[in-house]
Every structure is written in structure tokens, then in C-alpha cells.
């Protein structure tokens, strides 16, 4: 009798029992270590799907297409007046472009702080400050190597403060992560004339860009913001039919035609 048989007999088992246990253990081990199938294995993009590129390249393409968002909205209240880029404006600009290039942005961690406060008129308000951690995922399912964190603040008299603060944090993420300029004039810029300064864009140059079939709907939205900032929405130009039309009307019409949404 061999060593294995002696060990089995001493433990009150037979060699056949040991062999059966080994077989069962092998089956359990094989089940435990089978790797999960790759969800992208064999995937072939369709005509409407984004190009399967790494996330950092997809995000770079988003930045190239967004280009700039002007401060086209104005706050005027309580003796304070300033221009700003609202949450809806920023999301409406980035949304179609990130969809086009397969970028997904997920909030994966939220830290919120709340406190009660009172306005100058004595109204009770709830202040919320949030720190949101964001995950940026590309079309292939890969993500940027670090989580991006942004903060947002908001006041509300009811229960919307947290949601508002998170929206502000998203706006901060898109503008800072996209390095999105305003194309506004720097308030510290010198007023000394420079002979090599580039001339301001003409109404006709905007018309040509609007009519260019390569101009995306996202860029058409940006042009609208730029024209509003330059006070050129009412400028009339000759459209593709050689008829006089304002840049605002032309842009809206072409945008509707290219998105299938009408005017």
C-alpha cells in the first residue's frame, strides 16, 4: 500500500473518495477562475457609432469641436450686473459633441455640505456646497486615469439646492476640463492699437461658415453665442438664395435643417 493509500486509510477514507474530492475541487476551481467575457469582443461599430478611439483622443476631439462658449447671458439684479455662461448653455453645447465622439461623463462620488442662511431681505435659504468626483469614459469603455473633482455652490428656499450645486459643478467640469475660452476681450488688455492685430470677423464670414456643410450643429450653436456677444445677430447678409436674411434667422434655419428639428 502506497503513501497516498495509507493516508486515506488513516483518515477513514478510500482512495476512490480522495479521487472524487480532487475531481470536485478541480471543477470548482475551473468555475471560479473562468474570466468574464469581454463586452467589446467582436464588436463592430455601426454607421452612427463613434470611432473607437482611446478616451484621451475622443476628449481632445470634443475640445477641438467645441472651441469656445461666449458669456452670452446676463444677470441684472440687486445692483449687480454681469455676463455669464449658464449651465444650460454649456451642457447644450457639450452634449451633442460628447455624444458624437462617444464620451460619457458620470458622477461617481458626491460630498455635500449644507447650512441655513438668510438673505438681506430676511428670507430663509438653504445653502449647499458639493464636491463631485467625475469619471470620463470613452467610446471603448476606457476612462481617464484620474477622477476629476469640481465644486459647486447654490442657494435655494426649498429642496433644489443640492441639484443646483451639482449642475454648477458639472458646468465647471466641462469648462475647465475642456479649457473652453470665451473669446471675450480681456478687461486688462491694453487699448494701444497694434498694426498686426487680426481684424474682427465680418458678417459675411459668419454667413459663409454657417452655410458651410462641414459646420456641425454644435458649432452653429457656438456661432449664435458669439454673434450675441458681438451684437451681430441682427446683421443682414445675402443667404444661399441671394436673399437678405439676418444672421440669427439664417443660423436657426440651417441648424434646424441639419438636426431635423425645423426652425
C-alpha positions as CSV (number, residue, x, y, z in Angstrom):
1,X,0.0,0.0,0.0
2,X,1.4,3.4,-1.0
3,X,1.7,6.6,1.0
4,X,-1.4,8.0,-0.5
5,X,-3.4,4.9,0.3
6,X,-2.0,4.8,3.9
7,X,-3.0,8.5,4.4
8,X,-6.5,7.9,3.1
9,X,-6.9,4.7,5.3
10,X,-5.7,6.6,8.4
11,X,-8.3,9.3,7.7
12,X,-11.0,6.7,7.2
13,X,-11.3,7.4,3.5
14,X,-10.7,5.3,0.5
15,X,-8.5,6.2,-2.5
16,X,-11.7,6.4,-4.6
17,X,-13.1,9.0,-2.2
18,X,-10.0,11.1,-2.4
19,X,-10.0,11.0,-6.2
20,X,-13.7,12.1,-6.2
21,X,-12.9,15.0,-3.9
22,X,-10.0,16.0,-6.1
23,X,-12.3,15.9,-9.2
24,X,-14.9,18.1,-7.4
25,X,-12.2,20.6,-6.3
26,X,-11.0,20.8,-9.9
27,X,-14.4,21.5,-11.2
28,X,-14.9,24.3,-8.6
29,X,-11.6,25.8,-9.4
30,X,-12.3,25.8,-13.1
31,X,-15.6,27.6,-12.5
32,X,-14.0,30.1,-10.2
33,X,-11.3,31.2,-12.5
34,X,-13.1,31.5,-15.8
35,X,-12.5,35.1,-16.9
36,X,-15.5,37.2,-17.7
37,X,-16.2,37.7,-21.4
38,X,-15.1,41.0,-22.9
39,X,-18.3,43.0,-23.7
40,X,-16.4,44.7,-26.6
41,X,-15.1,41.5,-28.1
42,X,-16.1,41.2,-31.7
43,X,-18.0,44.5,-31.6
44,X,-18.2,46.3,-34.9
45,X,-19.3,50.0,-34.9
46,X,-22.4,50.9,-36.9
47,X,-22.7,53.8,-39.2
48,X,-24.0,56.1,-36.4
49,X,-21.5,54.9,-33.7
50,X,-18.4,57.0,-32.8
51,X,-15.0,56.0,-33.9
52,X,-13.5,53.5,-31.4
53,X,-10.5,55.6,-30.2
54,X,-9.0,55.9,-26.7
55,X,-10.7,58.2,-24.3
56,X,-8.0,60.9,-24.3
57,X,-8.2,61.2,-28.1
58,X,-12.0,61.3,-28.0
59,X,-11.9,64.1,-25.4
60,X,-9.4,66.0,-27.5
61,X,-11.8,65.8,-30.5
62,X,-14.6,67.2,-28.3
63,X,-12.4,70.2,-27.3
64,X,-11.5,70.8,-30.9
65,X,-15.1,70.9,-31.9
66,X,-16.5,73.0,-29.0
67,X,-13.8,75.7,-29.5
68,X,-15.4,78.5,-27.4
69,X,-18.5,79.5,-25.5
70,X,-19.2,83.2,-25.1
71,X,-20.7,84.8,-22.0
72,X,-24.0,85.4,-23.7
73,X,-26.3,85.6,-20.7
74,X,-26.6,88.5,-18.3
75,X,-27.6,88.8,-14.6
76,X,-29.0,92.1,-13.6
77,X,-30.4,92.3,-10.1
78,X,-29.7,93.6,-6.6
79,X,-27.5,96.3,-8.0
80,X,-25.2,93.7,-9.6
81,X,-24.8,93.2,-13.3
82,X,-22.5,90.7,-15.1
83,X,-22.3,88.4,-18.0
84,X,-22.0,84.6,-17.6
85,X,-22.2,81.2,-19.2
86,X,-25.2,79.4,-17.8
87,X,-25.4,75.6,-17.1
88,X,-27.9,75.0,-19.9
89,X,-25.8,76.9,-22.4
90,X,-22.7,74.8,-21.5
91,X,-24.5,71.5,-21.4
92,X,-26.4,72.2,-24.7
93,X,-23.0,72.9,-26.3
94,X,-21.1,69.9,-25.0
95,X,-24.0,67.4,-25.1
96,X,-24.2,66.8,-28.8
97,X,-20.5,66.9,-29.3
98,X,-19.7,64.4,-26.5
99,X,-22.4,62.1,-27.9
100,X,-20.9,62.3,-31.4
101,X,-17.5,61.3,-30.1
102,X,-18.7,58.6,-27.6
103,X,-17.8,60.5,-24.4
104,X,-19.8,59.6,-21.3
105,X,-19.4,61.6,-18.0
106,X,-20.6,60.0,-14.8
107,X,-20.7,61.5,-11.2
108,X,-19.2,58.7,-9.1
109,X,-18.8,60.5,-5.8
110,X,-20.7,63.4,-4.2
111,X,-19.8,65.2,-0.9
112,X,-22.4,67.7,0.2
113,X,-22.4,70.4,2.9
114,X,-25.5,72.3,3.9
115,X,-26.2,75.3,6.1
116,X,-29.1,77.6,6.7
117,X,-28.7,81.2,5.8
118,X,-30.8,84.4,5.5
119,X,-30.9,86.9,2.6
120,X,-30.5,90.6,3.0
121,X,-34.3,90.8,2.9
122,X,-34.7,88.3,5.7
123,X,-35.8,85.3,3.6
124,X,-34.7,81.9,4.8
125,X,-32.5,80.0,2.4
126,X,-30.6,76.7,2.4
127,X,-27.0,76.8,1.1
128,X,-25.4,73.8,-0.4
129,X,-21.8,73.2,-1.4
130,X,-20.9,70.0,-3.2
131,X,-17.7,68.3,-4.3
132,X,-18.3,66.0,-7.1
133,X,-15.9,63.3,-8.5
134,X,-16.4,62.7,-12.2
135,X,-15.4,59.7,-14.3
136,X,-14.9,60.4,-18.0
137,X,-15.4,57.3,-20.2
138,X,-14.5,57.0,-23.9
139,X,-16.2,55.0,-26.7
140,X,-14.1,51.9,-26.0
141,X,-15.1,51.8,-22.3
142,X,-11.7,53.1,-21.1
143,X,-11.6,56.0,-18.7
144,X,-9.2,58.9,-17.9
145,X,-6.6,57.8,-15.4
146,X,-7.8,60.1,-12.7
147,X,-11.1,61.1,-11.3
148,X,-11.8,64.8,-11.9
149,X,-13.2,66.8,-8.9
150,X,-15.2,70.1,-9.1
151,X,-17.1,72.1,-6.6
152,X,-20.4,73.9,-6.9
153,X,-22.4,76.2,-4.7
154,X,-26.1,77.1,-4.7
155,X,-28.9,78.7,-2.6
156,X,-32.5,77.6,-2.6
157,X,-35.5,78.3,-0.5
158,X,-36.9,74.7,-0.9
159,X,-35.3,71.4,-1.8
160,X,-33.4,72.2,-5.0
161,X,-30.1,73.5,-3.6
162,X,-28.2,70.2,-3.9
163,X,-29.4,69.6,-7.5
164,X,-28.4,73.2,-8.5
165,X,-25.0,72.8,-6.9
166,X,-24.3,69.6,-8.8
167,X,-25.3,71.4,-12.0
168,X,-22.8,74.1,-11.3
169,X,-20.1,71.5,-10.6
170,X,-20.9,69.9,-14.0
171,X,-20.5,73.3,-15.7
172,X,-17.2,73.8,-14.0
173,X,-16.0,70.4,-15.1
174,X,-16.9,71.0,-18.8
175,X,-15.4,74.5,-18.9
176,X,-12.2,73.7,-17.1
177,X,-11.7,70.2,-18.5
178,X,-12.4,71.5,-21.9
179,X,-10.2,74.6,-21.4
180,X,-13.1,76.4,-23.1
181,X,-12.4,80.1,-23.8
182,X,-15.0,82.8,-24.0
183,X,-13.4,84.8,-26.8
184,X,-14.3,87.9,-24.7
185,X,-12.0,90.8,-24.6
186,X,-9.6,90.7,-21.7
187,X,-10.5,93.5,-19.3
188,X,-6.8,94.1,-18.6
189,X,-5.9,94.3,-22.3
190,X,-4.2,97.5,-23.5
191,X,-6.1,99.9,-25.8
192,X,-3.0,100.7,-27.8
193,X,-3.5,100.0,-31.4
194,X,-1.3,97.3,-32.9
195,X,-0.6,97.2,-36.6
196,X,-0.6,93.4,-36.7
197,X,-3.8,92.8,-34.8
198,X,-6.2,90.5,-36.6
199,X,-9.3,92.3,-37.9
200,X,-12.7,91.5,-36.4
201,X,-14.8,88.9,-38.2
202,X,-17.3,90.2,-40.7
203,X,-20.9,89.3,-41.0
204,X,-20.2,87.7,-44.4
205,X,-17.5,85.5,-42.9
206,X,-20.0,84.2,-40.3
207,X,-22.6,83.6,-43.1
208,X,-20.0,81.6,-45.1
209,X,-19.3,79.4,-42.0
210,X,-23.0,78.9,-41.3
211,X,-23.7,77.8,-44.8
212,X,-20.6,75.5,-45.0
213,X,-21.9,71.9,-44.9
214,X,-18.9,70.9,-42.7
215,X,-20.1,73.2,-39.9
216,X,-21.6,71.0,-37.2
217,X,-24.8,71.8,-35.2
218,X,-22.6,72.2,-32.1
219,X,-20.5,74.9,-33.9
220,X,-23.7,76.6,-35.2
221,X,-24.8,77.0,-31.5
222,X,-21.4,78.5,-30.7
223,X,-21.7,80.9,-33.6
224,X,-25.0,82.1,-32.2
225,X,-23.4,82.8,-28.8
226,X,-20.5,84.6,-30.5
227,X,-22.9,86.7,-32.5
228,X,-25.0,87.6,-29.4
229,X,-21.8,88.6,-27.6
230,X,-20.8,90.8,-30.6
231,X,-24.3,92.2,-31.0
232,X,-24.4,90.9,-34.6
233,X,-27.5,88.7,-34.5
234,X,-29.5,91.3,-36.4
235,X,-26.8,91.8,-39.1
236,X,-28.3,91.1,-42.6
237,X,-26.5,89.1,-45.2
238,X,-27.2,87.6,-48.5
239,X,-28.2,83.9,-47.9
240,X,-27.7,81.0,-50.3
241,X,-30.6,82.2,-52.4
242,X,-29.1,85.7,-52.5
243,X,-31.9,87.0,-50.3
244,X,-31.4,89.3,-47.3
245,X,-31.6,87.4,-44.0
246,X,-30.4,88.2,-40.5
247,X,-27.5,86.0,-39.2
248,X,-29.8,84.9,-36.3
249,X,-32.5,83.7,-38.7
250,X,-30.0,82.1,-41.0
251,X,-28.3,80.2,-38.2
252,X,-31.5,79.0,-36.7
253,X,-32.8,77.8,-40.1
254,X,-29.6,75.9,-41.0
255,X,-29.4,74.4,-37.5
256,X,-33.0,73.1,-37.9
257,X,-32.2,71.7,-41.3
258,X,-29.1,69.8,-40.1
259,X,-30.7,68.4,-36.9
260,X,-34.1,67.6,-38.5
261,X,-35.9,69.9,-36.0
262,X,-37.2,72.5,-38.3
263,X,-36.8,76.1,-37.5
